[in-house]
């Protein structure tokens, strides 16, 4: 690739954890982790995730209509409202975890499609608590593993959070770019 003028830009990981070792979530003062309410929480979940992914490298979070199609209404979305959890503070959604019952790579693993916490609410254990709720739901369904994809260089510290939760890298892929001179 380098001989063709490409350079590595970013590495992404797929991480997997055994549900037998649930992440330990500390008690959260003023935060409630609850199940998603279909049709009621949709706009607010999108807003929280959109804000959480504002600093994500590579591409912006999808606008509401595109996100709704991909996550809820679209064929192949895997929409499973029993696998969606929200974190609320004073009634407002500050974070969310959206998962499906099987991973594209492993039909025996649940897959977290999105997990994010609004910037102002980070570093309080909310993401760990949302991940723990997802692991618990997977275990209650007899699913033995949970997977997710993460930017290995995420500025949010997400990879370290997932490692503390007992997840390990099982796949990796790289994004490569090629600078094209102006006028070519």
Helices and strands as residue ranges (DSSP letters): G 2-4, E 6-18, E 31-35, H 42-52, H 64-68, I 69-73, G 81-83, E 84-89, E 92-100, E 109-117, G 119-121, H 126-140, E 145-151, H 158-164, E 168-178
